[in-house]
């Protein structure tokens, strides 16, 4: 009897490992070139004599040709202070270049026609809504948004925002920017379909960033991530019992899908929850679907949300 139990446990472990390693593919032979332009350095060290050369190198970043405006910006005390602080964190950008290279390798593995964008590092006066911009072959990264969660420049920011103002989260924001261009616009109205649509995005992050932790990918604090994991069954039960799955109210976006300090169950302990808990649940449903169906990543993105839900065999953890 002991031998049978031991064999069953071994099989469970092996099967579990296979599931966990499904996305850890070998991309070492995929060539991905990372070209980085340090506009932040080139611009803020420019002089009246060298500005013309900087403009020639980065024409897309100079919407007008009034040099006095640019020199005033370069010589502005606050902007120079921001530049100095950014240099303390990102004077050496090599670690981030290696992360970008690995990301581009995974993206090319799943999308052979993917063209690596030209990476340009910039400062945007901490515009955290636009930390990363990806369009038409260019990837702009606002380095002043990643100086560290406790940096004095972020002192007045909400905790749920500044907790991701870390260099470790930079690669997640870049991956998200790429994923958003690869997804068809969401036209679904049911809450369950919206959750699964967001879950698809998170699963693509699983594929593109297999070595990044779930907590980093979803952008939760450690405490709120643990709450989400421990409360999955209760969250799902709430959604079902309140009849929210096929509800089309836009208020559910604000309560459970949008970036926020916490999700709004209208219960006494809402503040313990993270925002975007509907995204978390959608992620788990898509993971369950991928574990229980032989489907490629491109096929997943083409599959309707209602079909994913029906075939997911989703059972929340408890």
C-alpha positions in Angstrom: 0.0 0.0 0.0 2.9 2.4 0.9 4.5 1.7 -2.5 1.2 2.6 -4.3 0.8 5.8 -2.3 4.4 6.8 -3.0 4.0 6.1 -6.7 0.9 8.2 -6.8 2.6 11.1 -5.0 5.5 10.9 -7.4 3.2 11.0 -10.4 1.4 14.0 -8.9 4.7 15.8 -8.4 5.9 15.0 -12.0 2.6 16.1 -13.5 2.6 19.3 -11.4 6.1 20.1 -12.6 5.1 19.6 -16.2 2.4 22.1 -15.8 4.6 24.6 -14.1 7.3 24.3 -16.7 5.0 24.5 -19.7 6.1 28.0 -20.6 9.8 27.7 -19.8 11.0 27.1 -23.3 14.5 27.4 -24.7 15.0 30.7 -26.4 18.8 30.8 -26.3 19.2 30.3 -30.0 16.8 33.1 -30.9 18.7 36.2 -32.0 17.3 39.4 -30.4 19.1 42.7 -30.8 18.6 45.5 -28.3 19.5 49.0 -29.5 19.4 51.5 -26.7 19.5 55.3 -27.1 20.2 57.1 -23.8 18.3 60.2 -24.6 18.1 61.1 -20.9 21.9 61.4 -20.8 22.4 62.9 -24.2 19.7 65.5 -23.7 20.5 66.7 -20.2 24.2 66.9 -20.9 23.7 68.9 -24.1 25.0 72.4 -24.5 24.0 75.1 -26.9 26.8 73.9 -29.1 25.9 70.2 -29.0 22.1 70.4 -29.0 22.0 70.2 -32.8 23.7 66.8 -32.8 21.3 65.5 -30.1 18.3 66.7 -32.2 19.8 64.9 -35.2 20.1 61.6 -33.3 16.6 61.8 -31.8 14.4 63.7 -34.3 11.1 62.1 -33.1 11.6 63.6 -29.6 11.8 67.2 -30.9 8.4 68.3 -32.1 9.5 71.8 -32.7 12.7 73.6 -33.5 12.9 76.3 -30.9 16.3 75.8 -29.3 15.7 78.3 -26.4 12.8 76.1 -25.1 15.1 73.0 -25.1 18.0 74.9 -23.4 15.6 76.2 -20.7 14.5 72.7 -20.1 18.1 71.4 -19.9 19.2 74.1 -17.5 16.1 73.9 -15.3 17.2 73.2 -11.7 14.4 70.7 -11.0 14.9 68.8 -14.2 18.7 68.5 -13.6 17.9 67.2 -10.1 15.6 64.6 -11.6 18.4 63.7 -14.1 21.0 63.3 -11.3 18.7 61.1 -9.2 17.9 58.9 -12.2 21.6 58.5 -13.0 22.1 57.1 -9.5 19.8 54.2 -10.4 20.3 53.8 -14.1 23.8 55.1 -14.9 24.5 51.4 -15.9 21.6 50.2 -18.0 23.2 46.9 -18.9 21.1 44.7 -16.5 17.9 46.2 -18.1 19.3 45.6 -21.6 19.8 41.9 -20.7 16.2 41.7 -19.4 15.0 43.3 -22.6 17.0 40.9 -24.7 15.4 37.9 -23.0 12.0 39.4 -23.3 12.4 40.0 -27.0 13.6 36.4 -27.4 10.4 35.1 -25.9 8.3 37.4 -27.9 10.0 36.3 -31.1 9.6 32.7 -30.1 5.8 33.1 -30.1 5.7 35.8 -32.8 8.5 35.1 -35.4 7.7 38.3 -37.3 8.3 40.5 -34.2 10.7 43.3 -34.9 12.7 44.5 -31.9 12.0 48.2 -31.3 14.6 50.8 -30.8 14.7 51.5 -27.1 15.0 55.1 -26.0 15.3 56.1 -22.3 13.7 59.4 -21.3 12.6 61.5 -18.4 9.0 62.6 -18.3 8.7 64.3 -14.9 7.4 61.1 -13.4 4.4 60.6 -15.7 3.4 57.3 -14.2 0.5 56.9 -16.5 2.9 56.8 -19.4 5.9 54.9 -18.0 6.4 53.0 -21.2 5.3 53.9 -24.8 5.6 51.4 -27.6 4.7 52.3 -31.1 6.0 52.1 -34.7 9.3 50.4 -33.9 10.1 52.6 -30.9 10.0 51.8 -27.2 10.3 54.8 -24.9 11.0 54.1 -21.2 10.5 56.8 -18.6 13.3 56.0 -16.2 12.3 58.6 -13.6 9.3 56.4 -12.9 11.5 53.6 -11.5 13.7 55.2 -8.9 12.4 53.0 -6.0 9.2 52.8 -4.1 10.5 54.8 -1.2 12.2 57.5 -3.2 11.5 61.0 -1.9 10.2 62.2 -5.3 7.2 59.8 -4.9 6.4 60.9 -1.3 2.9 62.2 -2.1 2.0 59.3 -4.5 -0.6 56.7 -3.4 1.0 53.5 -2.1 -0.6 51.3 -4.8 1.1 53.5 -7.4 4.6 53.9 -6.0 4.9 50.3 -5.0 5.7 49.6 -8.6 8.0 52.6 -9.1 10.9 50.2 -9.0 13.5 49.1 -11.5 12.4 45.5 -11.0 9.0 46.3 -12.4 10.3 48.1 -15.5 10.4 44.9 -17.6 6.8 44.1 -16.7 5.6 47.4 -17.9 7.6 46.9 -21.2 6.0 43.5 -21.7 2.6 44.8 -21.0 3.1 47.6 -23.6 3.9 44.9 -26.2 1.1 42.6 -25.2 -1.5 45.5 -25.5 -0.5 45.9 -29.1 -1.0 42.2 -29.8 -4.5 41.9 -28.4 -7.7 42.5 -30.3 -9.7 45.3 -28.7 -12.1 43.9 -26.1 -15.7 44.2 -27.2 -17.3 41.9 -24.6 -19.8 43.3 -22.1 -20.2 40.5 -19.6 -18.1 40.8 -16.5 -16.8 37.2 -16.8 -15.7 37.8 -20.4 -13.9 41.0 -19.3 -12.1 39.1 -16.6 -11.0 36.4 -19.0 -9.9 39.0 -21.6 -7.6 40.5 -18.9 -6.6 37.0 -17.9 -5.4 36.4 -21.5 -3.1 39.4 -21.1 -1.7 38.0 -17.9 -1.1 34.6 -19.4 0.8 36.2 -22.3 3.0 37.8 -19.6 3.5 34.3 -18.2 4.8 33.3 -21.6 6.9 36.4 -22.2 8.3 36.6 -18.6 8.4 33.0 -17.3 11.2 33.9 -14.8 9.3 36.8 -13.3 7.2 36.1 -10.2 3.4 36.3 -10.3 3.4 39.0 -7.7 5.6 41.2 -9.8 3.6 40.5 -12.9 0.3 41.5 -11.3 2.0 44.4 -9.4 0.7 43.7 -5.9 2.4 44.2 -2.6 3.4 41.0 -0.8 0.6 41.3 1.7 -2.1 41.9 -0.9 -0.8 39.2 -3.2 -1.0 36.7 -0.3 -4.6 37.9 0.3 -5.5 37.3 -3.3 -4.1 33.8 -3.3 -5.7 32.9 0.1 -9.1 34.4 -0.8 -9.6 33.0 -4.4 -12.4 30.7 -3.4 -14.2 33.4 -1.4 -13.8 36.0 -4.2 -15.3 33.6 -6.8 -18.1 32.7 -4.5 -18.9 36.4 -4.1 -19.0 36.9 -7.8 -21.3 33.9 -8.4 -23.7 34.6 -5.4 -24.0 38.3 -6.3 -24.9 37.4 -9.9 -22.0 39.4 -11.3 -20.6 37.0 -13.9 -23.0 38.1 -16.7 -23.6 41.6 -15.4 -22.8 44.3 -18.0 -22.6 47.2 -15.6 -19.5 49.4 -16.3 -19.3 50.0 -12.5 -17.8 46.6 -12.2 -14.7 47.8 -14.2 -14.0 50.4 -11.5 -14.7 47.9 -8.7 -12.7 45.0 -9.9 -10.7 45.6 -13.1 -9.2 49.1 -13.0 -6.0 50.0 -11.1 -7.1 51.0 -7.6 -5.9 50.8 -4.0 -8.3 48.0 -3.3 -11.3 46.2 -4.9 -14.8 47.2 -3.9 -16.8 44.3 -2.5 -18.6 46.8 -0.2 -17.5 44.7 2.8 -15.8 45.7 6.0 -12.4 44.4 5.0 -12.2 45.7 1.4 -8.9 47.6 2.3 -7.2 44.3 2.7 -7.8 43.4 -0.9 -5.7 44.6 -3.9 -7.2 46.4 -6.8 -7.9 44.6 -10.1 -9.0 41.4 -8.3 -11.1 40.5 -11.3 -7.9 40.5 -13.4 -6.4 38.0 -10.9 -9.5 35.7 -11.2 -9.5 35.9 -15.0 -5.8 35.0 -15.0 -6.5 31.9 -12.9 -9.4 30.9 -15.2 -7.1 31.2 -18.3 -4.4 29.2 -16.6 -6.9 26.5 -15.9 -8.0 26.5 -19.5 -4.5 26.2 -20.8 -3.7 23.3 -18.4 -6.8 21.4 -19.4 -6.7 22.0 -23.2 -4.0 21.5 -25.8 -3.9 25.0 -27.1 -1.0 27.2 -28.3 -0.6 30.8 -27.2 -1.7 32.3 -30.6 -4.7 30.0 -30.5 -5.6 31.2 -27.0 -5.7 34.8 -28.2 -8.1 33.8 -31.0 -10.4 31.9 -28.7 -13.6 33.5 -27.5 -13.8 34.3 -23.8 -17.0 32.3 -23.3 -15.4 29.2 -24.8 -12.4 29.6 -22.5 -14.7 29.8 -19.5 -16.7 26.7 -20.5 -13.7 24.6 -21.2 -11.5 25.8 -18.4 -12.8 23.4 -15.7 -11.9 26.2 -13.3 -12.0 25.4 -9.6 -10.8 28.1 -7.3 -8.1 27.3 -4.7 -9.2 27.1 -1.1 
